[in-house]
Amino acid sequence: MKLKVCGMKHNTAQVAALGPDYLGFILWEGSARYFGASSLPQLPEGIRRVGVFVDAPPATLLERTAALELDAVQLHGEESPEYCNTLKLRLGEKELIKAFALGPGFDFAPLEAYLPCCDFFLFDTRGPLPGGNGVAFDWGLLEAYPFEKLFFLSGGIGLSDTAKLGEFLRHPAGRYCHAVDVNSRFEIRPGEKDPETLRAFMESPFWTSGPGEDTTTKYKKKL
């Protein structure tokens, strides 16, 4: 299990010091967490830098990816499989994450076309914004997940969800969960995270996710 802290803007160094696996920077101007700087802060080795885009022109996306020296690109709009395939060829070894908003009656079948060109899926809550709505979706919808593609679990996850997360990760629906993605439930204001609440989340027992790896110990060593 890995952790992604998304929507970084104001106190990146504080959050990076906690040692999450991914930090996300929203590069869509419609977001209150829009990261408009021309460069990223220096991050500790091992933290992957993710740029979050929404239906961006490919040339713009590639330019920002290069300028910010991103390790991964997350697509949070209506990007087609053809768009993703073309982009993946241009991105090379950088990870490509495609987000989908889940709600009642969600059909996983169209996601099959994305399997060859995406490294990960991300499942978020269907809401008024492309992301950062602060509301969780029914994780039971993932019981119908038909693929082996690893995914990020997102959507209104907070400190109070640790027991529920532990249960989900022990359930068959959670076997392909690569990372937990957190954002608005850990904020003091848009783009500024509460380090102490994040620390408590990272020290919670749900990170002990099965035989062979105790992720709680991993994060305590980082802290």
Kinemage of the C-alpha trace (Angstrom):
@kinemage 1
@onewidth
@group {chain A} dominant
@subgroup {mainchain}
@vectorlist {calphas} color= white
{ca met a 1} P 0.000 0.000 0.000
{ca lys a 2} L 1.205 3.458 -0.926
{ca leu a 3} L -0.003 6.944 -0.041
{ca lys a 4} L -0.617 9.877 -2.364
{ca val a 5} L -1.271 13.330 -0.940
{ca cys a 6} L -2.885 15.426 -3.642
{ca gly a 7} L -3.721 19.098 -4.070
{ca met a 8} L -0.383 20.415 -2.769
{ca lys a 9} L 0.185 24.161 -2.984
{ca his a 10} L 1.187 25.951 0.233
{ca asn a 11} L 3.186 23.699 2.616
{ca thr a 12} L 4.746 21.099 0.369
{ca ala a 13} L 7.986 20.782 2.348
{ca gln a 14} L 6.135 20.007 5.587
{ca val a 15} L 4.113 17.260 3.956
{ca ala a 16} L 7.071 15.876 2.037
{ca ala a 17} L 8.959 15.496 5.335
{ca leu a 18} L 6.363 12.911 6.397
{ca gly a 19} L 7.450 10.659 3.528
{ca pro a 20} L 4.370 9.929 1.396
{ca asp a 21} L 4.968 7.951 -1.785
{ca tyr a 22} L 3.327 10.486 -4.125
{ca leu a 23} L 2.608 14.211 -4.000
{ca gly a 24} L -0.009 15.549 -6.408
{ca phe a 25} L -0.034 19.042 -7.915
{ca ile a 26} L -3.233 20.175 -9.645
{ca leu a 27} L -2.460 21.847 -12.964
{ca trp a 28} L -6.068 22.625 -13.892
{ca glu a 29} L -6.820 26.335 -13.528
{ca gly a 30} L -10.400 25.701 -12.423
{ca ser a 31} L -9.247 24.285 -9.084
{ca ala a 32} L -8.832 26.251 -5.839
{ca arg a 33} L -5.659 24.178 -5.423
{ca tyr a 34} L -4.239 25.152 -8.813
{ca phe a 35} L -0.440 25.042 -8.778
{ca gly a 36} L 0.701 27.801 -11.105
{ca ala a 37} L 4.404 28.031 -10.238
{ca ser a 38} L 6.981 27.379 -12.920
{ca ser a 39} L 8.899 24.832 -10.838
{ca leu a 40} L 8.303 22.388 -8.005
{ca pro a 41} L 9.943 22.597 -4.586
{ca gln a 42} L 12.873 20.267 -3.998
{ca leu a 43} L 11.463 16.978 -2.706
{ca pro a 44} L 13.156 14.152 -0.793
{ca glu a 45} L 14.325 11.230 -2.885
{ca gly a 46} L 11.669 8.573 -3.408
{ca ile a 47} L 8.617 10.865 -3.539
{ca arg a 48} L 7.011 10.754 -6.964
{ca arg a 49} L 5.704 14.052 -8.371
{ca val a 50} L 2.283 13.785 -10.005
{ca gly a 51} L 0.707 16.439 -12.212
{ca val a 52} L -3.094 16.393 -12.342
{ca phe a 53} L -4.618 17.574 -15.629
{ca val a 54} L -8.198 17.918 -16.876
{ca asp a 55} L -8.742 17.610 -20.653
{ca ala a 56} L -5.535 19.536 -21.325
{ca pro a 57} L -4.215 19.993 -24.877
{ca pro a 58} L -1.409 17.431 -25.263
{ca ala a 59} L 1.186 20.064 -26.118
{ca thr a 60} L 0.353 22.035 -22.962
{ca leu a 61} L 0.426 18.912 -20.833
{ca leu a 62} L 3.779 17.765 -22.184
{ca glu a 63} L 5.276 21.228 -21.746
{ca arg a 64} L 4.203 21.422 -18.100
{ca thr a 65} L 5.320 17.852 -17.452
{ca ala a 66} L 8.805 18.632 -18.714
{ca ala a 67} L 9.075 22.009 -16.964
{ca leu a 68} L 8.031 20.589 -13.589
{ca glu a 69} L 10.041 17.374 -14.066
{ca leu a 70} L 7.021 15.253 -13.186
{ca asp a 71} L 7.281 11.525 -12.550
{ca ala a 72} L 3.638 10.823 -13.334
{ca val a 73} L 0.635 12.344 -15.066
{ca gln a 74} L -2.924 11.961 -13.764
{ca leu a 75} L -5.819 12.575 -16.142
{ca his a 76} L -9.022 13.664 -14.416
{ca gly a 77} L -11.238 14.624 -17.337
{ca glu a 78} L -12.957 12.905 -20.261
{ca glu a 79} L -9.724 11.848 -21.975
{ca ser a 80} L -10.302 9.090 -24.526
{ca pro a 81} L -8.309 5.859 -24.876
{ca glu a 82} L -6.830 7.306 -28.077
{ca tyr a 83} L -5.697 10.423 -26.204
{ca cys a 84} L -4.135 8.265 -23.478
{ca asn a 85} L -2.396 5.992 -25.965
{ca thr a 86} L -0.838 8.925 -27.854
{ca leu a 87} L 0.163 10.585 -24.603
{ca lys a 88} L 1.709 7.432 -23.161
{ca leu a 89} L 3.937 7.089 -26.209
{ca arg a 90} L 5.181 10.645 -25.634
{ca leu a 91} L 5.607 10.256 -21.872
{ca gly a 92} L 7.917 7.255 -22.089
{ca glu a 93} L 8.670 5.831 -18.644
{ca lys a 94} L 6.548 8.355 -16.752
{ca glu a 95} L 3.497 6.817 -15.112
{ca leu a 96} L 0.068 7.540 -16.580
{ca ile a 97} L -2.887 7.454 -14.197
{ca lys a 98} L -6.446 7.722 -15.542
{ca ala a 99} L -9.151 8.795 -13.109
{ca phe a 100} L -12.783 7.716 -13.283
{ca ala a 101} L -15.682 9.028 -11.183
{ca leu a 102} L -17.746 6.205 -9.726
{ca gly a 103} L -21.404 6.295 -8.829
{ca pro a 104} L -24.420 3.980 -8.796
{ca gly a 105} L -24.677 1.909 -11.963
{ca phe a 106} L -21.077 2.550 -13.046
{ca asp a 107} L -20.097 0.390 -16.021
{ca phe a 108} L -16.511 -0.875 -15.919
{ca ala a 109} L -16.629 -2.289 -19.456
{ca pro a 110} L -15.445 0.910 -21.247
{ca leu a 111} L -12.300 0.891 -19.095
{ca glu a 112} L -11.011 -2.136 -20.992
{ca ala a 113} L -9.895 0.145 -23.833
{ca tyr a 114} L -7.642 2.016 -21.381
{ca leu a 115} L -5.813 -1.061 -20.093
{ca pro a 116} L -2.921 -1.040 -22.610
{ca cys a 117} L -2.097 2.658 -22.264
{ca cys a 118} L -2.534 3.418 -18.550
{ca asp a 119} L -0.245 2.317 -15.737
{ca phe a 120} L -2.917 2.802 -13.074
{ca phe a 121} L -6.568 3.702 -12.726
{ca leu a 122} L -7.835 6.069 -10.036
{ca phe a 123} L -11.368 5.791 -8.678
{ca asp a 124} L -12.940 8.941 -7.270
{ca thr a 125} L -16.409 10.157 -6.355
{ca arg a 126} L -18.798 11.438 -8.980
{ca gly a 127} L -19.379 15.098 -8.078
{ca pro a 128} L -19.598 18.689 -9.347
{ca leu a 129} L -15.815 19.008 -9.698
{ca pro a 130} L -13.343 16.687 -11.454
{ca gly a 131} L -11.876 15.914 -8.017
{ca gly a 132} L -11.477 17.237 -4.484
{ca asn a 133} L -15.186 17.084 -3.671
{ca gly a 134} L -14.499 15.694 -0.185
{ca val a 135} L -17.129 12.959 -0.516
{ca ala a 136} L -16.549 9.204 -0.562
{ca phe a 137} L -18.207 6.849 -3.015
{ca asp a 138} L -19.572 3.413 -2.129
{ca trp a 139} L -16.476 1.205 -2.215
{ca gly a 140} L -18.814 -1.747 -2.639
{ca leu a 141} L -19.026 -0.730 -6.310
{ca leu a 142} L -15.494 -2.098 -6.689
{ca glu a 143} L -16.755 -5.612 -6.000
{ca ala a 144} L -17.668 -5.604 -9.694
{ca tyr a 145} L -14.169 -4.511 -10.782
{ca pro a 146} L -13.275 -7.017 -13.539
{ca phe a 147} L -9.597 -6.232 -14.204
{ca glu a 148} L -6.192 -6.795 -12.635
{ca lys a 149} L -5.017 -3.244 -13.317
{ca leu a 150} L -3.850 -1.671 -10.051
{ca phe a 151} L -5.728 1.424 -8.910
{ca phe a 152} L -5.611 4.405 -6.564
{ca leu a 153} L -8.547 4.721 -4.146
{ca ser a 154} L -9.666 8.345 -3.797
{ca gly a 155} L -12.671 10.428 -2.819
{ca gly a 156} L -13.212 12.043 0.577
{ca ile a 157} L -10.902 9.743 2.551
{ca gly a 158} L -10.085 11.086 6.018
{ca leu a 159} L -8.623 10.089 9.357
{ca ser a 160} L -11.958 8.662 10.499
{ca asp a 161} L -11.890 6.126 7.650
{ca thr a 162} L -8.904 4.091 8.814
{ca ala a 163} L -10.928 1.143 10.145
{ca lys a 164} L -13.065 1.092 7.001
{ca leu a 165} L -9.924 1.180 4.856
{ca gly a 166} L -8.421 -1.751 6.724
{ca glu a 167} L -11.570 -3.755 6.127
{ca phe a 168} L -11.640 -2.805 2.434
{ca leu a 169} L -8.018 -3.811 1.891
{ca arg a 170} L -8.660 -7.252 3.389
{ca his a 171} L -11.663 -7.709 1.101
{ca pro a 172} L -11.264 -9.148 -2.427
{ca ala a 173} L -12.338 -5.780 -3.842
{ca gly a 174} L -9.221 -4.222 -2.343
{ca arg a 175} L -6.670 -6.680 -3.661
{ca tyr a 176} L -5.742 -4.430 -6.593
{ca cys a 177} L -5.567 -1.218 -4.561
{ca his a 178} L -2.095 0.190 -5.191
{ca ala a 179} L -2.440 3.430 -3.219
{ca val a 180} L -4.770 5.560 -1.118
{ca asp a 181} L -5.184 9.119 -2.396
{ca val a 182} L -6.069 11.833 0.143
{ca asn a 183} L -6.740 15.531 -0.256
{ca ser a 184} L -9.486 17.786 1.076
{ca arg a 185} L -10.228 15.944 4.341
{ca phe a 186} L -6.691 16.779 5.507
{ca glu a 187} L -6.756 20.476 4.679
{ca ile a 188} L -6.516 23.612 6.741
{ca arg a 189} L -7.432 25.555 3.588
{ca pro a 190} L -7.352 24.560 -0.102
{ca gly a 191} L -3.819 23.473 -0.923
{ca glu a 192} L -2.533 23.538 2.682
{ca lys a 193} L -2.479 20.199 4.503
{ca asp a 194} L -2.506 19.559 8.257
{ca pro a 195} L 0.758 17.661 8.922
{ca glu a 196} L -0.330 16.301 12.312
{ca thr a 197} L -3.555 14.823 10.964
{ca leu a 198} L -1.623 13.287 8.086
{ca arg a 199} L 0.909 11.890 10.546
{ca ala a 200} L -1.870 10.247 12.568
{ca phe a 201} L -3.320 8.768 9.384
{ca met a 202} L 0.059 7.371 8.319
{ca glu a 203} L 0.592 5.783 11.731
{ca ser a 204} L -2.823 4.102 11.781
{ca pro a 205} L -3.024 0.282 11.840
{ca phe a 206} L -4.758 -0.058 8.469
{ca trp a 207} L -1.358 0.256 6.776
{ca thr a 208} L -0.652 -3.265 8.043
{ca ser a 209} L -2.143 -4.733 4.914
{ca gly a 210} L -1.272 -8.396 4.947
{ca pro a 211} L 1.514 -10.975 5.206
{ca gly a 212} L 5.020 -9.862 4.361
{ca glu a 213} L 4.745 -6.098 4.742
{ca asp a 214} L 3.812 -3.947 7.705
{ca thr a 215} L 3.431 -0.501 6.161
{ca thr a 216} L 2.811 1.050 9.568
{ca thr a 217} L 6.427 0.204 10.427
{ca lys a 218} L 7.542 1.658 7.079
{ca tyr a 219} L 5.984 5.028 7.771
{ca lys a 220} L 7.114 5.120 11.412
{ca lys a 221} L 10.676 4.659 10.191
{ca lys a 222} L 10.220 7.604 7.813
{ca leu a 223} L 8.752 9.786 10.547
